[in-house]
Every structure is written in C-alpha cells, then in structure tokens.
C-alpha cells in the first residue's frame, strides 16, 4: 500500500502502528481471552468487572513492550511516512551511470551525471563523482574543474573529502590547465586549509618550485 507524505490520515496510521497502540490492542484481546478462560476454569472470579481490568492490563503491557522493543524500528517507519522529521539524508547511487560508462556510452553517461547533479544539487558526493567522470573518461579538465569548484562551494563533506576536492583543483591547474597563477592561489588554500597533512606538505614543495621557476625565467 502506498502512503502519501502529506496525508494526515497516513501519518496517523503510521503513528498508530509504531507507538505501540496496535500491539497494545492485540495484547488486550489476548488478555481478555485468557481472562475468560481463567474464569471458566474457576481460577478467577466470574465478576464481569474482571474483564475490562484484564483487557486494560494487557493493553498497557503490550504497548510498553512494543515501545521498548521496537523503538528503533518505529523511528525508522515514522521517517518513511513523515520525512520532515529528523531523518538520515538519502545517499544517491550511480549503478545505472556506471553501466553506461562500462559500455562506453560516454554521451549517455554525461547526460545521466547532469541529471543526477540536477536532482541532488546539495550532494557533494554526486558532484565529485560527476567531476571525476569528466576528468577520467572524457578528459575534459574544464568541465571537471567547474564541478570540483561547485563541490567545494557547498562547504560540506568530511575533512578527507574536502581535502580531496582541493587537491584535485590544484592538480588541474598544475597539470592540464597549466595555470601557475591560479595554482599558487589554490596551493596556498590547501596549505592553510589542511595544515599538517601530507597534501599540505606537497603543496609547500610545489609552491616553492613554481616560485623558483618564475624567479629563474
């Protein structure tokens, strides 16, 4: 059955299922059954007031057990029915694009990467993968640089991923784009942004080399 994220009745149904109410009602019915059975056997008084008491006890026991045992599962189900809550961000996958790359359909893969970036504009992973595609398979450093710069502008990702992006920008300026002026700016950014890293040490050496070459020319 499909549920609408915007339909209050669907959210209510999810809440009914996940907050223990459903389990409480099931346990209440079972409790009533066993209460009647015990009355018939003579273990409990035949007073009719015993029935609602037994049902109430079963309801609260069932609801408590459900909330305790299935709290994590309830949270997951609620996140599906009501994604506006505190949920884990979706991580896109790229298997269909990788299949195009393997077949050698670079035009199709390029279009698919553009669509993926358009659909996930805040996903650093998507943009970096698209940049790597243009650099690695299409040998288009300008297109790769544009996407690496876009990924950096997000200001997101782990320190490792941000360092990777900055290093790729440096590599593009030092390598295929052959722009020493921009390379020096980006090398300094790498040194200042990731002090003590191996990349920062390499950036210092590269920066010194560029300055030495410029002084000698």
matplotlib code that plots the C-alpha trace (Angstrom):
import matplotlib.pyplot as plt

x = [0.0, 1.3, 1.3, 1.2, 3.7, 1.2, -1.9, -2.6, -4.5, -1.5, 0.7, -1.9, -1.8, 1.9, 1.8, -0.9, 1.4, 4.6, 3.7, 2.6, -1.2, -1.6, 0.4, -1.5, -4.9, -3.7, -2.4, -5.6, -7.7, -5.4, -5.7, -9.5, -9.5, -7.3, -9.3, -12.5, -10.7, -9.4, -12.9, -14.4, -11.7, -12.5, -9.1, -10.7, -14.0, -16.8, -17.4, -17.9, -15.7, -12.7, -12.9, -12.2, -9.5, -7.8, -8.1, -6.6, -3.7, -3.0, -3.2, -0.6, 1.7, 1.6, 2.1, 5.0, 6.7, 6.2, 7.6, 10.7, 11.4, 10.6, 11.6, 14.3, 12.0, 9.2, 11.6, 12.6, 9.0, 8.0, 10.9, 9.5, 5.9, 6.9, 10.3, 10.0, 11.3, 14.9, 15.9, 19.1, 19.8, 19.3, 22.6, 22.3, 23.6, 25.1, 25.0, 22.9, 25.5, 28.4, 26.8, 26.7, 30.4, 31.3, 29.5, 31.5, 28.4, 30.1, 27.5, 24.7, 26.7, 27.4, 23.7, 23.0, 25.5, 24.0, 20.6, 22.0, 23.6, 20.3, 18.4, 20.9, 22.4, 23.4, 25.1, 28.9, 29.3, 27.2, 29.1, 32.5, 31.7, 30.5, 33.7, 35.8, 33.9, 34.7, 38.4, 38.9, 36.8, 36.0, 39.4, 37.7, 39.6, 37.5, 34.3, 35.9, 37.2, 33.7, 32.3, 35.1, 34.7, 30.9, 31.5, 33.9, 31.4, 28.9, 31.2, 30.0, 31.6, 34.2, 37.7, 39.0, 36.5, 37.1, 40.9, 40.4, 38.4, 41.0, 43.8, 42.0, 41.6, 45.4, 46.2, 44.1, 45.7, 49.2, 48.5, 46.2, 45.1, 48.7, 47.8, 50.6, 48.9, 45.7, 47.7, 49.7, 46.4, 45.0, 48.2, 48.1, 44.5, 45.4, 48.3, 46.1, 43.1, 44.7, 47.8, 49.9, 48.5, 50.6, 48.9, 49.9, 53.5, 53.3, 51.7, 54.5, 57.1, 55.0, 54.6, 58.4, 59.0, 56.7, 58.3, 61.8, 60.8, 59.3, 62.4, 64.7, 62.7]
y = [0.0, 3.5, 6.2, 10.0, 12.0, 14.9, 12.9, 13.3, 10.0, 8.1, 9.7, 8.8, 5.3, 5.1, 6.6, 4.1, 1.3, 2.5, 4.0, 0.6, 1.2, -1.7, -4.1, -2.9, -3.7, -7.1, -7.9, -6.6, -9.0, -11.9, -10.8, -10.8, -14.3, -15.7, -13.8, -15.5, -18.9, -18.5, -17.5, -20.6, -22.7, -21.1, -19.5, -16.0, -14.8, -14.6, -10.9, -9.0, -6.2, -8.5, -8.5, -4.8, -4.9, -7.8, -6.1, -2.9, -4.7, -6.5, -3.3, -1.4, -4.4, -4.8, -1.2, -0.9, -3.9, -2.6, 0.8, -0.7, -3.5, -1.7, 1.8, 1.9, 0.2, 2.7, 5.6, 4.2, 3.6, 7.1, 8.6, 6.9, 8.1, 11.5, 12.5, 16.1, 14.8, 14.1, 11.6, 10.4, 12.1, 10.0, 8.8, 8.5, 5.5, 5.5, 1.9, 2.9, 5.5, 3.2, 0.7, 3.4, 4.1, 0.4, 0.1, 3.1, 5.3, 8.5, 10.8, 8.9, 8.9, 12.6, 13.3, 11.0, 12.7, 16.1, 14.8, 13.3, 16.7, 18.5, 16.1, 16.3, 19.8, 19.7, 16.3, 16.7, 13.0, 13.3, 16.4, 15.0, 11.7, 13.8, 15.8, 12.6, 11.2, 14.3, 14.1, 10.4, 9.3, 12.4, 14.0, 17.4, 19.3, 22.5, 20.5, 18.7, 21.9, 23.6, 20.7, 20.4, 24.2, 23.7, 20.8, 23.0, 25.8, 23.6, 23.7, 20.2, 16.8, 15.3, 16.8, 14.0, 14.7, 18.4, 17.9, 15.6, 18.2, 20.9, 18.6, 17.9, 21.6, 22.1, 19.2, 20.6, 24.0, 22.4, 19.8, 20.0, 23.6, 24.9, 28.0, 28.7, 31.8, 30.1, 27.1, 29.2, 30.6, 27.1, 25.7, 28.3, 27.5, 23.8, 24.7, 27.0, 24.8, 21.5, 22.2, 19.2, 17.0, 15.2, 17.2, 20.5, 19.3, 18.5, 21.9, 23.7, 21.9, 22.7, 26.3, 26.6, 25.0, 27.5, 30.4, 29.1, 28.6, 32.1, 33.7, 31.9, 32.9]
z = [0.0, -0.9, 1.6, 0.9, 2.9, 3.0, 4.1, 7.8, 7.8, 6.6, 9.2, 11.8, 10.6, 10.9, 14.4, 15.4, 14.3, 15.7, 19.1, 20.5, 20.2, 17.7, 19.9, 23.0, 21.4, 20.2, 23.7, 25.2, 23.1, 24.1, 27.7, 27.5, 26.0, 28.8, 31.5, 30.3, 30.1, 33.7, 34.8, 33.2, 34.9, 38.2, 38.7, 38.6, 40.0, 37.5, 38.1, 34.9, 36.1, 35.9, 32.1, 31.5, 34.1, 32.3, 29.0, 30.4, 31.9, 28.6, 26.7, 28.8, 28.9, 25.1, 24.4, 26.8, 25.4, 21.8, 22.6, 24.3, 21.9, 18.7, 19.4, 16.7, 14.2, 14.9, 14.4, 11.0, 9.9, 11.0, 9.0, 5.9, 6.4, 7.7, 6.2, 7.5, 10.8, 11.8, 9.2, 7.5, 4.2, 1.1, -0.4, -4.2, -6.1, -9.5, -10.8, -13.8, -14.8, -14.2, -16.5, -19.2, -18.6, -18.8, -22.2, -23.4, -23.8, -22.5, -24.0, -22.2, -19.0, -19.3, -19.6, -16.7, -14.5, -15.4, -14.4, -11.1, -10.2, -11.0, -8.8, -5.9, -6.1, -2.4, -2.7, -2.6, -3.5, -6.6, -7.9, -7.1, -8.9, -11.9, -11.9, -11.7, -14.7, -16.8, -15.9, -16.0, -19.0, -21.0, -20.5, -20.1, -17.4, -17.8, -17.1, -14.2, -12.7, -12.8, -10.9, -8.3, -7.7, -7.3, -4.8, -2.8, -2.7, -0.8, 2.2, 3.1, 3.4, 5.7, 6.0, 3.8, 1.0, 1.2, 1.1, -1.9, -3.8, -3.0, -4.2, -7.5, -8.1, -7.6, -9.8, -12.6, -12.5, -12.3, -14.9, -17.9, -17.4, -16.9, -14.9, -12.4, -11.2, -10.1, -9.0, -6.5, -5.0, -4.7, -3.2, -0.5, 0.1, 0.5, 2.9, 5.0, 5.0, 5.9, 7.9, 8.9, 6.2, 3.6, 0.9, 2.6, 2.7, -1.0, -1.7, 0.0, -2.2, -5.3, -4.4, -3.8, -7.2, -9.0, -7.3, -8.2, -11.9, -12.0, -10.5, -13.0, -16.0]

ax = plt.figure().add_subplot(projection="3d")
ax.plot(x, y, z, "-o")
ax.set_aspect("equal")
plt.show()
